């Protein structure tokens, strides 16, 4: 049973409103990425924060983590359907940043 949400914006911000979550999700909009490649797209994020953030996103059902049984280990991340449903918001934030930084 779904819980009643009194403030949808607060609900959404609790899911994606950290410094790193929108960046990780934005870089997955164009397809799955290996862990190391994804982390390189996000300058300034530490290994610890990256791991913590992708775990939270996975727990919230926004991204999927796929581990391949190879040596060395290969881990790939991708958006779930729930995560993909945020595409308009994420691209809108990116567009706003482009326009605002050029004004």
Protein Blocks (a to p, Z undefined) as FASTA:
>chain_A
ZZddfblmlmmmmmmmcfklmmmmmmmmnoccdfklmmmmmghiafklmmmmmmmmmmno
paccdddddddddddddddfklmmmmmmmmmmmmmmmmmmmZZ
